[in-house]
Amino acid sequence: MIYRSRAPLRIGLAGGGTDVSPYSDLYGGAILNATISLFANASIEPIEENAIIVQALDRHEEQRFEWNNELPINGKLDLLKGVYNRIQRDYGVPLTGFRLSTYVDAPAGSGLGTSSTLVVAVIGAFYEMLRLPLGEYDIAHYAYDIERSDLQLAGGKQDQYAATFGGVNFMEFYEGDRVIVNPLRIRQQYLNELENNLVLYFTSTSRESAEIIKEQVKNVNQKNERSIEAMHQLKEQAKMMKEALLKGRLHEFGEILDFGFEQKRRMAANISNSSIEEIYYAAKKAGATGGKISGAGGGGFMIFYCPGNCRYKVIETLEKFGGQTRPYQFTKSGLNTWTI
């Protein structure tokens, strides 16, 4: 038998960064995001030898160990090994050899929540194999706790919940790691128009989000008024965009994105840079009414809202910068698991 799972990556539409502690603990955070048809995939295949093999097929990385209750966390495939270690500790994995294989449709550091979505997918494969008693909120929080507590990786909370629940969600974040996921019932014609007008562009650069997030955390701890006020405004942006989307006021979408782009740059120094700014303003000159850097910033994917038929001129302009636009569709479902 092979136990499989897949979880969708997400586009952060508004409120990004307000899901990061301590801001969310002190003030409460709010984010609007949507999952797309790019996925993190995981498979567990029992093998006859007494070994554990972990491999990232997209990165051509593999590690092999004799069967053990705990695998070493040493900077190589730590997300995969971290999930195994935690599940072994909490639930116990049968004493049998297996191969854990993963594949992600976007590179690490691209701003689409790849790392957290991968953790959710790996949990999903073990969930399927062991029939774990976990609901959606349980899986999402479990993934968050493995990343933040076990592996000590800096980051927010939205990605794990987006990957697990799927769809378009307005999420609220409070102290004590309390998260409320509000699925939005959006008319299909509004989603179709948003999908048509929202261009997803990969800058062909990846970035290490941890350093940007650490600066953001530092700004909150040191009560940097400029940074905190920017986060307040981004939280309001999420509410504005939720209302515009629910009511079909898509003509406001670009302006709301543009407002968020200006606020996001005030959160931390490395969120934007001269290359990103050049791309952003070239897209606006070509007809986009707004856009944003996906994820923590610094590189990776960007999105642009292109009303009417200007998406084609915007895409033509973006391609001159050496990156590439990626086709996608919005997805309604989150984590899926199955056995073959």
C-alpha positions as CSV (number, residue, x, y, z in Angstrom):
1,M,0.0,0.0,0.0
2,I,1.0,3.6,-0.5
3,Y,-0.5,6.4,1.7
4,R,-0.7,9.7,-0.1
5,S,-1.7,13.2,0.6
6,R,-1.7,16.6,-1.0
7,A,-2.3,20.1,0.3
8,P,-2.8,23.3,-1.7
9,L,-0.5,26.3,-1.7
10,R,-2.1,29.7,-1.1
11,I,-2.1,33.3,-2.3
12,G,-2.2,35.8,0.6
13,L,-4.5,38.5,-0.5
14,A,-4.6,40.9,2.4
15,G,-3.5,41.3,6.0
16,G,-0.2,39.4,5.6
17,G,2.1,39.6,8.7
18,T,-0.7,40.2,11.2
19,D,-0.8,36.4,11.9
20,V,2.7,36.6,13.4
21,S,3.2,36.6,17.2
22,P,3.5,38.8,19.2
23,Y,1.4,41.1,17.1
24,S,-1.5,38.7,16.9
25,D,-1.3,38.1,20.6
26,L,-1.3,41.7,21.5
27,Y,-3.7,43.2,19.0
28,G,-5.3,40.3,17.1
29,G,-4.6,39.6,13.4
30,A,-6.8,39.2,10.3
31,I,-5.9,37.7,6.9
32,L,-7.7,37.0,3.7
33,N,-6.2,34.2,1.6
34,A,-7.1,31.7,-1.1
35,T,-5.7,28.3,-2.0
36,I,-4.6,27.6,-5.6
37,S,-3.9,24.7,-7.9
38,L,-0.3,24.3,-6.9
39,F,0.3,21.6,-4.3
40,A,2.6,20.0,-1.8
41,N,2.4,16.2,-2.2
42,A,3.6,13.5,0.2
43,S,3.6,9.7,0.0
44,I,4.5,7.0,2.6
45,E,5.4,3.6,1.1
46,P,6.2,0.6,3.4
47,I,9.4,-1.2,2.4
48,E,10.8,-4.6,3.3
49,E,14.1,-3.4,4.7
50,N,14.5,-2.1,8.3
51,A,15.1,1.5,7.2
52,I,13.6,4.9,7.0
53,I,14.2,6.8,3.7
54,V,13.1,10.5,3.4
55,Q,13.4,12.2,0.0
56,A,12.4,15.5,-1.6
57,L,11.9,14.5,-5.2
58,D,11.7,18.1,-6.5
59,R,15.0,18.9,-4.8
60,H,16.8,15.7,-5.6
61,E,17.6,15.2,-1.9
62,E,17.5,11.9,0.0
63,Q,18.6,10.6,3.4
64,R,18.5,7.0,4.6
65,F,18.5,5.9,8.3
66,E,18.3,2.6,10.1
67,W,14.9,2.4,11.7
68,N,14.9,4.7,14.8
69,N,12.4,6.4,17.1
70,E,14.0,9.8,16.3
71,L,15.7,11.1,13.2
72,P,18.5,13.8,13.5
73,I,17.6,17.4,12.9
74,N,20.6,18.7,11.0
75,G,19.5,21.1,8.3
76,K,18.7,18.5,5.7
77,L,15.0,17.6,5.1
78,D,14.2,18.7,8.6
79,L,10.6,19.4,7.9
80,L,10.0,15.8,6.9
81,K,12.0,14.4,9.8
82,G,10.5,16.9,12.3
83,V,7.0,15.6,11.5
84,Y,8.1,12.0,11.8
85,N,9.8,12.7,15.2
86,R,6.7,14.4,16.6
87,I,4.2,11.8,15.4
88,Q,6.5,9.0,16.7
89,R,6.5,10.7,20.1
90,D,2.8,11.4,20.2
91,Y,1.3,8.3,18.5
92,G,4.0,5.8,17.7
93,V,4.8,4.6,14.3
94,P,4.7,0.8,13.6
95,L,8.1,-0.9,13.6
96,T,8.4,-1.2,9.9
97,G,10.6,0.3,7.2
98,F,9.1,3.0,5.0
99,R,9.9,5.6,2.3
100,L,8.6,9.1,2.8
101,S,8.6,11.1,-0.5
102,T,7.5,14.6,-1.1
103,Y,7.2,17.0,-4.0
104,V,6.1,20.7,-4.1
105,D,4.9,22.5,-7.1
106,A,6.7,25.8,-6.2
107,P,10.3,26.3,-4.8
108,A,10.9,26.9,-1.2
109,G,11.0,30.6,-0.2
110,S,8.6,31.6,-3.0
111,G,6.0,33.2,-0.8
112,L,3.2,30.8,-1.3
113,G,3.5,29.0,2.0
114,T,5.5,26.1,0.7
115,S,7.2,25.0,3.9
116,S,4.1,25.0,6.1
117,T,2.0,23.4,3.3
118,L,4.6,20.6,3.0
119,V,4.4,20.0,6.8
120,V,0.6,19.7,6.5
121,A,0.9,17.3,3.6
122,V,3.4,15.1,5.5
123,I,1.1,15.0,8.5
124,G,-1.7,14.1,6.1
125,A,0.3,11.0,4.9
126,F,0.8,9.8,8.4
127,Y,-2.8,10.6,9.3
128,E,-3.9,8.4,6.4
129,M,-1.5,5.6,7.4
130,L,-2.1,5.6,11.1
131,R,-5.8,6.8,11.0
132,L,-4.9,9.5,13.5
133,P,-7.8,11.1,15.4
134,L,-7.3,14.6,14.1
135,G,-9.7,17.2,12.8
136,E,-8.9,20.2,10.5
137,Y,-8.1,22.6,13.3
138,D,-6.0,19.9,15.0
139,I,-3.9,19.2,11.9
140,A,-3.3,22.9,11.2
141,H,-2.2,23.6,14.8
142,Y,-0.1,20.5,14.9
143,A,1.8,21.6,11.8
144,Y,2.2,25.1,13.4
145,D,3.5,23.6,16.6
146,I,6.0,21.3,14.9
147,E,7.4,24.2,12.9
148,R,7.5,26.8,15.7
149,S,8.1,24.7,18.8
150,D,10.0,21.6,17.6
151,L,12.0,23.0,14.8
152,Q,12.2,26.6,16.1
153,L,11.3,28.1,12.7
154,A,10.1,31.7,12.6
155,G,6.8,32.4,10.9
156,G,3.1,33.1,11.1
157,K,0.0,30.9,11.4
158,Q,-2.0,31.4,8.2
159,D,-0.3,28.9,5.9
160,Q,-1.0,25.8,8.0
161,Y,-4.7,26.7,8.2
162,A,-5.0,27.6,4.5
163,A,-3.4,24.3,3.4
164,T,-5.6,22.3,5.7
165,F,-9.0,24.0,5.1
166,G,-8.6,25.2,1.5
167,G,-10.8,27.7,-0.3
168,V,-11.1,31.4,0.3
169,N,-10.9,32.2,4.0
170,F,-11.0,35.2,6.3
171,M,-8.9,34.2,9.2
172,E,-8.6,35.7,12.7
173,F,-5.7,35.3,15.0
174,Y,-5.7,35.9,18.8
175,E,-3.5,35.3,21.8
176,G,-2.9,31.7,23.0
177,D,-2.5,30.5,19.3
178,R,-6.3,30.8,18.9
179,V,-7.3,30.9,15.3
180,I,-10.8,31.2,13.7
181,V,-11.2,30.2,10.1
182,N,-14.2,31.8,8.3
183,P,-14.8,30.2,4.9
184,L,-16.3,32.8,2.5
185,R,-19.3,32.0,0.3
186,I,-18.4,34.0,-2.8
187,R,-20.4,33.9,-6.0
188,Q,-18.7,31.9,-8.7
189,Q,-18.8,34.8,-11.2
190,Y,-16.8,36.9,-8.7
191,L,-14.2,34.2,-8.3
192,N,-14.0,33.7,-12.1
193,E,-13.4,37.4,-12.6
194,L,-10.8,37.5,-9.8
195,E,-9.0,34.5,-11.3
196,N,-9.0,36.1,-14.7
197,N,-7.7,39.4,-13.5
198,L,-5.2,38.3,-10.9
199,V,-1.8,37.5,-12.4
200,L,0.6,35.3,-10.5
201,Y,4.3,36.2,-11.3
202,F,7.4,34.4,-10.1
203,T,10.4,36.8,-9.9
204,S,12.7,33.8,-10.3
205,T,14.3,34.6,-6.9
206,S,13.6,32.9,-3.5
207,R,14.2,34.4,-0.1
208,E,14.7,33.3,3.5
209,S,11.5,34.5,5.1
210,A,12.8,33.9,8.7
211,E,15.1,36.9,8.8
212,I,12.3,39.2,7.6
213,I,9.9,37.8,10.1
214,K,12.4,38.1,12.9
215,E,12.8,41.8,12.1
216,Q,9.0,42.2,12.1
217,V,8.8,40.5,15.6
218,K,11.6,42.8,16.8
219,N,9.7,45.8,15.7
220,V,6.6,44.8,17.7
221,N,8.6,43.9,20.8
222,Q,10.4,47.2,20.6
223,K,7.1,49.0,20.1
224,N,8.2,50.5,16.7
225,E,5.1,52.7,16.1
226,R,5.6,53.0,12.3
227,S,5.8,49.2,12.0
228,I,2.9,48.5,14.3
229,E,0.7,51.1,12.7
230,A,1.4,49.5,9.3
231,M,0.2,46.1,10.7
232,H,-3.0,47.8,12.0
233,Q,-3.6,49.1,8.5
234,L,-3.0,45.7,6.9
235,K,-5.5,44.2,9.3
236,E,-8.0,46.8,8.1
237,Q,-7.1,46.0,4.5
238,A,-8.1,42.4,5.1
239,K,-11.5,43.5,6.2
240,M,-11.9,45.9,3.3
241,M,-11.0,43.2,0.8
242,K,-13.3,40.7,2.4
243,E,-16.3,43.0,2.0
244,A,-15.3,44.0,-1.6
245,L,-15.0,40.3,-2.6
246,L,-18.3,39.2,-0.9
247,K,-20.2,42.1,-2.6
248,G,-18.5,41.7,-6.0
249,R,-16.9,45.2,-5.9
250,L,-13.9,43.9,-7.8
251,H,-13.1,47.3,-9.3
252,E,-11.8,48.2,-5.8
253,F,-9.5,45.2,-5.6
254,G,-6.4,46.8,-7.2
255,E,-6.6,49.9,-5.0
256,I,-6.9,47.8,-1.9
257,L,-3.9,45.7,-2.9
258,D,-1.9,48.9,-3.7
259,F,-2.8,50.3,-0.2
260,G,-1.5,47.1,1.3
261,F,1.7,47.2,-0.7
262,E,2.5,50.7,0.7
263,Q,1.8,49.5,4.3
264,K,3.7,46.2,4.0
265,R,6.9,48.1,3.1
266,R,6.7,49.9,6.5
267,M,6.6,46.6,8.5
268,A,10.3,45.6,8.0
269,A,13.2,46.8,6.0
270,N,13.8,43.9,3.6
271,I,10.2,43.2,2.6
272,S,10.7,45.3,-0.6
273,N,13.8,46.2,-2.6
274,S,14.7,48.1,-5.7
275,S,14.2,45.1,-8.0
276,I,10.7,44.4,-6.6
277,E,9.8,48.1,-6.8
278,E,10.9,48.3,-10.5
279,I,8.7,45.3,-11.3
280,Y,5.8,46.6,-9.3
281,Y,5.7,50.1,-10.9
282,A,6.3,48.7,-14.4
283,A,3.2,46.4,-14.0
284,K,1.2,49.4,-12.8
285,K,2.3,51.4,-15.8
286,A,1.1,48.6,-18.0
287,G,-2.3,48.7,-16.5
288,A,-2.3,46.9,-13.2
289,T,-4.2,48.8,-10.5
290,G,-2.3,47.2,-7.6
291,G,-0.4,44.2,-6.4
292,K,1.6,42.7,-3.6
293,I,4.6,40.6,-2.7
294,S,3.4,37.2,-1.7
295,G,4.4,35.9,1.7
296,A,7.0,37.6,4.0
297,G,8.5,39.5,1.1
298,G,12.0,40.0,-0.3
299,G,11.4,38.0,-3.5
300,G,9.4,34.9,-4.7
301,F,6.0,35.4,-6.2
302,M,4.1,38.6,-6.7
303,I,0.5,39.1,-7.7
304,F,-1.1,41.9,-9.8
305,Y,-4.7,42.9,-10.3
306,C,-5.2,43.6,-14.0
307,P,-8.8,44.8,-14.8
308,G,-10.4,44.7,-18.2
309,N,-8.1,43.0,-20.7
310,C,-4.8,44.6,-19.5
311,R,-3.5,41.3,-18.1
312,Y,-2.0,40.5,-21.4
313,K,0.0,43.8,-21.6
314,V,1.0,43.3,-17.9
315,I,2.2,39.8,-18.6
316,E,4.2,41.0,-21.6
317,T,5.8,43.7,-19.4
318,L,6.6,41.3,-16.5
319,E,8.3,38.8,-18.8
320,K,10.9,41.4,-19.7
321,F,12.2,41.1,-16.1
322,G,13.3,37.5,-16.5
323,G,10.6,35.9,-14.3
324,Q,7.5,34.0,-15.4
325,T,3.8,34.1,-14.9
326,R,2.2,30.9,-13.6
327,P,-1.2,29.7,-14.5
328,Y,-3.4,28.6,-11.6
329,Q,-7.0,28.1,-10.5
330,F,-8.6,28.7,-7.1
331,T,-9.3,25.5,-5.2
332,K,-12.2,24.8,-2.9
333,S,-10.7,21.9,-0.9
334,G,-7.7,21.7,1.4
335,L,-5.8,18.7,2.6
336,N,-6.8,15.5,0.9
337,T,-5.5,12.0,1.8
338,W,-6.0,8.5,0.2
339,T,-4.6,5.0,0.1
340,I,-3.7,3.0,-3.0
